[in-house]
Amino acid sequence: MDCDDSTADINPDAEEVLDSLDNNCNGMIDEGLVASVEKPAGQWAIFPNPTGGYLFIKGELPARASFRVIDINGRVVWENTFQSVQNEVMLNLNTVLPGVYVLECRGDGGQQIFVQRILRL
């Protein structure tokens, strides 16, 4: 990108556009962006994350929960359904290749319980 301040299109005093680019050549991307993340109603601990293969989930889980691991292309690479014992479940992800994934948990009725990014080492 040309950061010549005399160019009309490039000016450090210009308003920042939220597009993941340094639009005003000041070395900062999307400054002023305020992001908020809504916390779901329940609370869960998902550990260890990153994981070498086994992932533990503790918290407010339904008696029967379905888990899916989804890759960055939206493909389901692992799924299983578990009965939670004392609100704790252990997932064996040893067959999942290393990478960044989304872990999705759904209750028996199909309602989404949580979605969490995980890293498989």
Secondary structure in CASP SS format (residue, H / E / C, confidence):
PFRMAT SS
TARGET T0000
AUTHOR 0000-0000-0000
METHOD secondary structure of the structure
MODEL  1
M C 1.00
D C 1.00
C C 1.00
D C 1.00
D C 1.00
S C 1.00
T C 1.00
A C 1.00
D C 1.00
I C 1.00
N C 1.00
P C 1.00
D C 1.00
A C 1.00
E C 1.00
E C 1.00
V C 1.00
L C 1.00
D C 1.00
S C 1.00
L C 1.00
D C 1.00
N C 1.00
N C 1.00
C C 1.00
N C 1.00
G C 1.00
M C 1.00
I C 1.00
D C 1.00
E C 1.00
G C 1.00
L C 1.00
V C 1.00
A C 1.00
S C 1.00
V C 1.00
E C 1.00
K C 1.00
P C 1.00
A C 1.00
G C 1.00
Q C 1.00
W E 1.00
A E 1.00
I E 1.00
F E 1.00
P C 1.00
N C 1.00
P C 1.00
T E 1.00
G C 1.00
G C 1.00
Y E 1.00
L E 1.00
F E 1.00
I E 1.00
K E 1.00
G E 1.00
E C 1.00
L C 1.00
P C 1.00
A C 1.00
R E 1.00
A E 1.00
S E 1.00
F E 1.00
R E 1.00
V E 1.00
I E 1.00
D C 1.00
I C 1.00
N C 1.00
G C 1.00
R C 1.00
V E 1.00
V E 1.00
W E 1.00
E E 1.00
N E 1.00
T E 1.00
F E 1.00
Q E 1.00
S C 1.00
V E 1.00
Q C 1.00
N C 1.00
E E 1.00
V E 1.00
M E 1.00
L E 1.00
N E 1.00
L C 1.00
N C 1.00
T C 1.00
V C 1.00
L C 1.00
P C 1.00
G E 1.00
V E 1.00
Y E 1.00
V E 1.00
L E 1.00
E E 1.00
C E 1.00
R E 1.00
G E 1.00
D C 1.00
G C 1.00
G C 1.00
Q C 1.00
Q E 1.00
I E 1.00
F E 1.00
V E 1.00
Q E 1.00
R E 1.00
I E 1.00
L E 1.00
R E 1.00
L C 1.00
END
